[in-house]
C-alpha cells in the first residue's frame, strides 16, 4: 500500500494511570474498526497490545504497543502506553511522535497520579487531548464525580460530550450530547444504530448540552455573538467549532463507556478523527534544510531472534525499503531493510511510509532510541525525548561465576530498548549497579534478560558510596628502612595534612627546600599517599578533601628508591590521618516528591524520620510537590514506603547533590558494620 497523505493520518497515544483499561480500549477500537473479529481480554492474555510474556504474567502493560486501524478513510496509529510510573519512559517516547492523546480514566478511581503526570507532559508538548471515562459498569463507578475531578485537577475546560445511561451494573448505554442521541450497550457485536434519549434523563442531557455549547462558543467570537443573541446554532457549525477547539487545545472533550463491552468506542473513534489534528494540520511535518527524508527513531526493541526492531516517525519525505540513510548521531550509513506495519506482535510488510506516518524496520546495525535518520548528512538538531532519571539502584551479580560480561552485554541490549535503565560500575565499591525507575522496573528487566538472553542475575541493595575526610591539621614523620643483605631500602619523609574547604579534591604541595629529598623521589611520596587514600581507616572508604604538604625528609645515596619513598609516604599519611580527626561523609540527595494533599503530613513526617530537611512545598490541583534533601542511605528503599503512605499515588525523583559529614551516632554504626564485614571476609 502506498503512503497516505499526511491529512489522512491521526497519530494518537492512549495514556493514563495503570489499571484504567487502556489496553482493553485499544482492543475495542480495533474490533470496532474491523481490524479484529473478536475482542481479546487482558485476563486471558489475548489482547493485541499485551502480547509479551512479562505483560501476560503481570496482567499489565510494560512496553508501548503500536497498532493501527482505518476509520472513515483515516489511518489511526494508536500507541498503547503503559500507565505504571515504573515505565514512564515509554510515555515519553510515545508523546514525542503524536499530535494527540486519549486519556483513559477509571470511573471508580477518577483522576490518579499517572493521569496528572502525563497530562503535564502532554501540555508541555502542546498536544490535543480527548478523555474517556472507562469501567462505568464497576461498583462505585461514578461518571459525574470523575468529571468534576477532571475539571478541578486537570482543566476547567474538560467538558462532557457523552453521558452514561444508568450507573454501575445497571448502565445500559450512553448519550451523545452533541448529536443528541443515545446508544444502548451492544450485545456481542458492533455498536448499534443511534436511538432516542430516555425521557427520564432528558433534562440532565439538556443541561450538559448547554454546558458544552457554553464552552465551545467561547472559542469562536462570531459564534458567541449569535449564541448570546439567542440565535439557534445548527449542529454542523457547533461540531466544526468543537473540532477546531479540540485541535487547538482550547477544549478537552470527555467521553465515556465500557471498553470490555465495546460501549462508547464508535463515538470515541469519531471524536479522535474529528478532534485530534492530522500531522498536516498540526504543522508537525518538519523541514530540515538540505535533506529530503528525515525519520526519528522513538523506540528500539531488542529481539533475540529478529535483532533490533526500530519504531520511527517520518518527519519529512518518504522512507522506503533498501534506502540508505545516515544516522545523525553516529554519522554511519544504514540501509533500510523490510519496512513493517506493527499490529502488536504481528508484523505486516509495508511498501513505504510517508510524512507524518509511523512504522517499523528490522535489523538496522547501530540505530538506537532517539536517533535521527537522514538521506544525507546535514547539520541539524536532533529531537529530544527527555527521559526521566532513574531513581532506584541495585547491585547485580551473576548467579554463575564467570558470566559477568554476558550479563553486562544482555543488560546493555535491554538499555537500548529502555533508556531509563542504566548500568554502571561503581569505581569505589567495585559493584555493577543497575538503576531504574522502581524495583519492579529493574526486576522486569532482569526477567527479560533471563528469558531472552539466558542470563540469571541476583539483586542486592547497593553499598552507599561513603567518603572520608579530616577536620584539622596534623603532622607526621615516617621512615622506611629495610636491610636484607646487599642493597637495602630507605625512604624518609615528613608531611602535613590540611583539610580543604568543602571536603572536595586532593592537593599535593612540594615544600622541600635544599634537596633533602631528591626531586626524582618526591612523586613517589605523592603516589604512596594517594594509594593509601583509597581506603580510609574509619570505614574503608576513599579519602578526599585533603591537602598534603611534603615539608622534610632524608635519603640514602645507595639504598633510597622510588618504592621506598612510596612506602614511606603511605606510612606517613596513615599516621597523620589518624591524628587529624577523620570523619565519615555521606552522599546527600535532592528529593522531589509529588503526593496527594491528604498524604502530605504523613510523607513529611516520614522524611523527617529519614534525617530529611524540607525546603518547600508547592500545591497544585489536589497534589503537592515536596522538595527536600535526604541522605542516600535513608532512601535506598524509599519507593516501597512512598507507595504505602500514598496508596500508590505518590511519585518521586532524586539526584545527587553533595557530600556532608555523617552524624556521630550514625557514623559509629557504619564503622561497626564495616569492621564486622572485614572480620568476616578475613575469616574466609
SENU-101683 format. One record per residue (C-alpha): residue number from 1; residue in one letter; x, y, z. Coordinates in steps of 0.2 Angstrom, whole numbers. Layout:
BEGIN
i,aa,X,Y,Z
NUM,a,X,Y,Z
...
END
This chain:
BEGIN
i,aa,X,Y,Z
1,x,0,0,0
2,x,7,17,-5
3,x,10,31,8
4,x,-5,41,14
5,x,-7,59,13
6,x,-2,67,30
7,x,-20,74,31
8,x,-27,57,32
9,x,-16,52,47
10,x,-20,53,65
11,x,-6,49,77
12,x,-13,46,95
13,x,-6,40,112
14,x,-18,31,123
15,x,-12,36,140
16,x,-17,36,159
17,x,-14,28,176
18,x,-11,9,177
19,x,-27,-1,178
20,x,-38,10,169
21,x,-41,-1,154
22,x,-31,7,141
23,x,-26,-10,133
24,x,-44,-16,133
25,x,-50,1,125
26,x,-37,-1,111
27,x,-43,-19,108
28,x,-61,-12,107
29,x,-56,2,95
30,x,-48,-11,84
31,x,-63,-23,85
32,x,-75,-8,81
33,x,-65,-3,66
34,x,-65,-21,59
35,x,-46,-25,62
36,x,-51,-39,74
37,x,-65,-52,73
38,x,-66,-54,91
39,x,-62,-45,107
40,x,-47,-51,117
41,x,-46,-48,136
42,x,-31,-44,147
43,x,-35,-58,159
44,x,-34,-71,146
45,x,-18,-63,139
46,x,-27,-62,122
47,x,-26,-44,118
48,x,-16,-36,103
49,x,-7,-24,115
50,x,-1,-35,129
51,x,7,-49,119
52,x,24,-50,129
53,x,26,-64,142
54,x,30,-52,156
55,x,14,-42,152
56,x,3,-58,152
57,x,11,-64,168
58,x,9,-47,177
59,x,-8,-43,168
60,x,-1,-25,164
61,x,7,-16,150
62,x,26,-14,151
63,x,31,-8,134
64,x,22,3,122
65,x,12,-6,109
66,x,10,1,91
67,x,-6,-3,82
68,x,-16,4,68
69,x,-34,5,61
70,x,-44,13,47
71,x,-59,24,52
72,x,-69,33,39
73,x,-54,34,27
74,x,-42,40,40
75,x,-27,29,46
76,x,-26,30,65
77,x,-9,25,73
78,x,-13,21,91
79,x,1,19,104
80,x,-5,9,119
81,x,6,17,133
82,x,10,8,150
83,x,2,18,164
84,x,13,12,179
85,x,26,25,184
86,x,40,12,183
87,x,38,13,164
88,x,36,31,161
89,x,50,31,149
90,x,38,23,137
91,x,26,38,139
92,x,40,50,135
93,x,44,40,119
94,x,26,40,113
95,x,21,58,117
96,x,36,64,106
97,x,28,57,90
98,x,10,60,91
99,x,-2,75,89
100,x,-14,70,102
101,x,-18,59,116
102,x,-33,49,123
103,x,-33,50,142
104,x,-42,35,150
105,x,-48,35,167
106,x,-57,23,179
107,x,-74,28,183
108,x,-71,21,200
109,x,-54,29,204
110,x,-56,45,194
111,x,-40,56,192
112,x,-24,47,198
113,x,-6,52,199
114,x,-2,44,182
115,x,-15,54,174
116,x,-9,70,181
117,x,9,66,176
118,x,6,63,158
119,x,-6,77,157
120,x,8,89,162
121,x,19,82,148
122,x,6,82,135
123,x,3,101,140
124,x,21,105,138
125,x,21,97,121
126,x,5,106,115
127,x,-4,90,111
128,x,-23,89,108
129,x,-32,79,122
130,x,-48,68,122
131,x,-53,60,138
132,x,-63,43,141
133,x,-70,38,157
134,x,-70,19,157
135,x,-76,5,168
136,x,-93,13,172
137,x,-101,-4,175
138,x,-90,-7,190
139,x,-96,-5,208
140,x,-94,13,215
141,x,-91,20,197
142,x,-97,37,195
143,x,-95,47,179
144,x,-100,64,187
145,x,-88,63,201
146,x,-74,59,189
147,x,-79,73,178
148,x,-79,85,192
149,x,-61,79,197
150,x,-55,82,179
151,x,-62,99,180
152,x,-54,103,197
153,x,-37,94,195
154,x,-33,95,176
155,x,-43,109,167
156,x,-59,118,169
157,x,-61,116,150
158,x,-64,97,152
159,x,-82,96,145
160,x,-94,81,143
161,x,-98,76,126
162,x,-106,59,131
163,x,-116,54,147
164,x,-120,37,154
165,x,-137,30,154
166,x,-139,22,171
167,x,-124,18,183
168,x,-114,3,189
169,x,-121,-14,185
170,x,-137,-5,178
171,x,-128,5,165
172,x,-137,2,149
173,x,-129,14,136
174,x,-123,31,133
175,x,-129,48,126
176,x,-120,58,113
177,x,-123,76,120
178,x,-118,84,104
179,x,-129,75,92
180,x,-142,72,105
181,x,-145,53,103
182,x,-142,38,113
183,x,-133,21,110
184,x,-138,6,120
185,x,-125,-7,126
186,x,-120,-18,111
187,x,-124,-37,113
188,x,-108,-45,107
189,x,-107,-36,91
190,x,-103,-19,84
191,x,-111,-3,92
192,x,-129,-2,87
193,x,-138,12,77
194,x,-142,28,87
195,x,-159,29,96
196,x,-169,42,106
197,x,-164,49,123
198,x,-173,41,138
199,x,-186,53,144
200,x,-180,51,162
201,x,-163,59,159
202,x,-169,72,145
203,x,-167,87,157
204,x,-150,81,163
205,x,-144,79,145
206,x,-151,96,140
207,x,-141,104,155
208,x,-125,96,149
209,x,-128,101,131
210,x,-129,119,136
211,x,-113,117,146
212,x,-105,110,130
213,x,-111,125,120
214,x,-105,137,133
215,x,-88,130,132
216,x,-87,129,113
217,x,-94,146,108
218,x,-81,154,119
219,x,-68,148,107
220,x,-77,157,92
221,x,-81,175,93
222,x,-94,175,79
223,x,-102,160,86
224,x,-103,168,103
225,x,-111,184,97
226,x,-125,174,89
227,x,-127,162,104
228,x,-128,177,116
229,x,-141,185,104
230,x,-152,169,106
231,x,-150,163,89
232,x,-151,144,85
233,x,-135,136,81
234,x,-135,122,69
235,x,-127,106,73
236,x,-114,107,59
237,x,-107,123,64
238,x,-106,118,83
239,x,-97,102,78
240,x,-85,112,67
241,x,-81,124,81
242,x,-79,109,93
243,x,-67,101,81
244,x,-57,117,80
245,x,-57,120,99
246,x,-50,102,102
247,x,-37,103,89
248,x,-31,120,96
249,x,-31,113,114
250,x,-44,125,120
251,x,-57,112,124
252,x,-55,94,131
253,x,-70,83,127
254,x,-74,69,139
255,x,-82,53,133
256,x,-87,38,142
257,x,-91,19,140
258,x,-85,2,144
259,x,-71,-4,134
260,x,-73,-23,138
261,x,-91,-22,131
262,x,-87,-11,116
263,x,-98,3,123
264,x,-93,21,118
265,x,-80,16,105
266,x,-89,21,90
267,x,-91,39,97
268,x,-73,39,103
269,x,-66,35,86
270,x,-77,49,78
271,x,-70,60,91
272,x,-52,56,88
273,x,-54,58,69
274,x,-63,75,71
275,x,-54,82,86
276,x,-36,76,85
277,x,-27,85,71
278,x,-18,77,57
279,x,1,79,55
280,x,-3,91,41
281,x,-15,102,51
282,x,-4,102,67
283,x,11,108,56
284,x,22,94,64
285,x,29,89,47
286,x,47,95,50
287,x,58,104,37
288,x,76,100,39
289,x,86,111,27
290,x,97,101,15
291,x,88,84,17
292,x,73,77,8
293,x,70,62,20
294,x,70,63,39
295,x,64,49,51
296,x,65,50,70
297,x,68,33,80
298,x,57,34,96
299,x,58,16,101
300,x,71,1,100
301,x,65,-17,103
302,x,79,-29,107
303,x,73,-45,100
304,x,85,-60,102
305,x,79,-68,86
306,x,75,-54,74
307,x,88,-42,81
308,x,84,-24,84
309,x,67,-18,78
310,x,66,1,77
311,x,50,11,78
312,x,51,28,68
313,x,41,43,64
314,x,43,50,47
315,x,47,69,49
316,x,48,73,31
317,x,49,64,14
318,x,47,45,11
319,x,55,30,19
320,x,57,15,8
321,x,65,-2,8
322,x,83,-3,3
323,x,85,16,5
324,x,102,21,13
325,x,100,34,27
326,x,113,42,38
327,x,112,42,57
328,x,114,60,63
329,x,122,54,80
330,x,135,41,73
331,x,137,48,55
332,x,136,30,50
333,x,126,24,34
334,x,111,12,37
335,x,102,3,24
336,x,84,1,27
337,x,78,-17,26
338,x,60,-23,25
339,x,48,-10,32
340,x,34,-16,43
341,x,17,-11,50
342,x,16,-16,68
343,x,-1,-23,75
344,x,5,-28,92
345,x,17,-43,89
346,x,12,-45,71
347,x,22,-38,58
348,x,15,-34,41
349,x,26,-29,26
350,x,24,-11,20
351,x,29,-3,3
352,x,34,14,11
353,x,30,27,24
354,x,26,45,20
355,x,27,61,30
356,x,19,60,47
357,x,17,41,47
358,x,24,29,60
359,x,32,12,55
360,x,45,-1,60
361,x,61,-8,52
362,x,71,-23,57
363,x,90,-26,58
364,x,97,-9,57
365,x,115,-11,64
366,x,118,3,77
367,x,102,14,77
368,x,96,17,94
369,x,81,26,103
370,x,82,45,100
371,x,92,44,83
372,x,88,54,68
373,x,90,46,51
374,x,93,57,36
375,x,95,54,17
376,x,111,64,18
377,x,122,71,31
378,x,117,89,36
379,x,119,99,52
380,x,103,99,62
381,x,96,97,79
382,x,90,80,85
383,x,73,80,93
384,x,75,77,112
385,x,64,64,121
386,x,69,69,138
387,x,69,53,148
388,x,67,54,167
389,x,82,50,178
390,x,82,33,186
391,x,78,34,205
392,x,82,16,211
393,x,98,6,211
394,x,103,-11,214
395,x,119,-21,214
396,x,119,-35,201
397,x,129,-51,201
398,x,128,-66,190
399,x,122,-82,199
400,x,135,-92,188
401,x,153,-85,191
402,x,162,-80,176
403,x,146,-73,167
404,x,149,-55,171
405,x,152,-50,153
406,x,137,-60,147
407,x,126,-51,160
408,x,133,-34,156
409,x,130,-37,137
410,x,112,-43,140
411,x,108,-28,151
412,x,116,-16,138
413,x,104,-23,125
414,x,89,-20,136
415,x,95,-2,140
416,x,95,1,121
417,x,76,-4,122
418,x,73,6,138
419,x,85,21,141
420,x,78,23,158
421,x,88,8,163
422,x,107,12,167
423,x,121,0,170
424,x,137,7,178
425,x,152,1,188
426,x,155,9,205
427,x,173,13,205
428,x,173,14,224
429,x,163,-1,229
430,x,168,-12,213
431,x,149,-16,211
432,x,139,-17,195
433,x,125,-5,198
434,x,108,-7,188
435,x,97,9,190
436,x,79,10,185
437,x,63,19,189
438,x,57,6,203
439,x,61,-11,210
440,x,48,-18,198
441,x,56,-10,183
442,x,73,-17,187
443,x,65,-35,191
444,x,56,-35,175
445,x,72,-30,165
446,x,81,-45,173
447,x,67,-57,170
448,x,68,-52,151
449,x,87,-54,152
450,x,85,-72,158
451,x,71,-76,145
452,x,79,-68,130
453,x,97,-70,133
454,x,99,-84,145
455,x,107,-74,160
456,x,102,-77,178
457,x,106,-62,189
458,x,105,-59,208
459,x,99,-42,215
460,x,107,-34,231
461,x,105,-17,239
462,x,120,-7,234
463,x,133,0,246
464,x,132,18,250
465,x,147,26,242
466,x,154,34,258
467,x,169,45,258
468,x,181,50,272
469,x,190,67,276
470,x,198,76,290
471,x,193,90,302
472,x,210,98,307
473,x,228,99,303
474,x,241,86,308
475,x,259,82,305
476,x,268,65,304
477,x,286,58,300
478,x,289,41,293
479,x,305,32,289
480,x,305,15,279
481,x,322,6,282
482,x,325,-12,276
483,x,341,-21,276
484,x,342,-39,270
485,x,359,-41,263
486,x,365,-32,248
487,x,357,-16,243
488,x,344,-10,256
489,x,328,1,255
490,x,327,18,263
491,x,314,32,262
492,x,311,46,275
493,x,298,60,274
494,x,288,72,284
495,x,271,78,279
496,x,257,90,285
497,x,239,86,281
498,x,227,101,280
499,x,208,100,277
500,x,202,108,260
501,x,186,119,262
502,x,171,110,255
503,x,179,92,258
504,x,182,91,240
505,x,198,86,230
506,x,216,82,234
507,x,232,93,233
508,x,250,88,234
509,x,261,103,238
510,x,280,101,237
511,x,288,112,251
512,x,305,103,251
513,x,320,115,252
514,x,338,111,250
515,x,336,94,241
516,x,334,84,257
517,x,323,73,246
518,x,329,72,228
519,x,317,78,215
520,x,316,61,207
521,x,309,53,223
522,x,295,66,228
523,x,282,60,216
524,x,284,43,224
525,x,279,50,240
526,x,263,58,232
527,x,259,41,224
528,x,261,32,240
529,x,249,44,249
530,x,236,43,235
531,x,236,24,236
532,x,234,25,255
533,x,219,37,252
534,x,209,23,243
535,x,204,15,259
536,x,202,26,274
537,x,204,20,292
538,x,186,23,298
539,x,175,13,286
540,x,187,8,272
541,x,180,22,261
542,x,190,34,249
543,x,198,49,257
544,x,196,66,249
545,x,196,85,254
546,x,214,84,259
547,x,230,95,255
548,x,246,86,258
549,x,262,97,261
550,x,279,87,259
551,x,290,98,271
552,x,305,87,276
553,x,314,71,274
554,x,331,62,271
555,x,338,50,259
556,x,352,37,256
557,x,363,39,241
558,x,363,20,238
559,x,348,12,247
560,x,335,25,243
561,x,322,21,229
562,x,305,26,222
563,x,297,11,231
564,x,305,15,247
565,x,298,33,247
566,x,281,27,241
567,x,280,16,256
568,x,286,30,267
569,x,273,42,260
570,x,259,29,264
571,x,265,26,281
572,x,267,45,285
573,x,249,48,278
574,x,241,34,289
575,x,249,41,305
576,x,245,59,301
577,x,227,54,295
578,x,223,46,312
579,x,228,62,321
580,x,218,74,310
581,x,201,69,317
582,x,195,59,302
583,x,176,59,299
584,x,164,50,288
585,x,155,59,273
586,x,139,53,265
587,x,130,57,249
588,x,115,69,251
589,x,101,68,238
590,x,89,81,232
591,x,72,73,233
592,x,56,80,224
593,x,40,70,230
594,x,23,73,222
595,x,9,66,233
596,x,-10,69,236
597,x,-14,83,248
598,x,-21,72,261
599,x,-4,62,262
600,x,7,77,264
601,x,8,76,283
602,x,12,58,283
603,x,25,60,270
604,x,34,75,278
605,x,34,65,295
606,x,42,50,286
607,x,55,62,278
608,x,59,69,295
609,x,62,52,302
610,x,75,49,287
611,x,85,64,293
612,x,77,74,279
613,x,77,93,278
614,x,62,100,270
615,x,64,115,258
616,x,47,119,252
617,x,30,113,246
618,x,21,118,230
619,x,2,113,230
620,x,-7,111,213
621,x,-24,104,209
622,x,-25,91,223
623,x,-7,86,223
624,x,8,94,232
625,x,26,93,227
626,x,38,92,242
627,x,56,97,240
628,x,69,90,252
629,x,87,85,255
630,x,89,67,262
631,x,105,56,265
632,x,106,42,251
633,x,107,29,265
634,x,89,34,270
635,x,81,32,253
636,x,88,16,246
637,x,71,8,249
638,x,60,24,248
639,x,49,18,234
640,x,40,5,244
641,x,37,17,259
642,x,30,30,247
643,x,18,18,239
644,x,12,13,257
645,x,10,31,263
646,x,1,37,247
647,x,-9,21,242
648,x,1,21,226
649,x,-2,39,221
650,x,14,46,226
651,x,29,49,214
652,x,47,55,216
653,x,63,59,208
654,x,80,62,215
655,x,98,66,211
656,x,115,68,219
657,x,118,85,227
658,x,134,85,238
659,x,143,76,252
660,x,140,80,271
661,x,148,74,287
662,x,138,59,294
663,x,131,62,312
664,x,142,54,325
665,x,129,41,331
666,x,126,36,313
667,x,144,35,308
668,x,148,24,323
669,x,135,11,316
670,x,143,12,299
671,x,160,9,306
672,x,155,-6,316
673,x,146,-14,301
674,x,162,-11,291
675,x,173,-19,304
676,x,162,-34,305
677,x,162,-36,286
678,x,181,-35,287
679,x,182,-48,300
680,x,170,-60,291
681,x,180,-58,275
682,x,196,-61,284
683,x,189,-77,292
684,x,186,-84,274
END
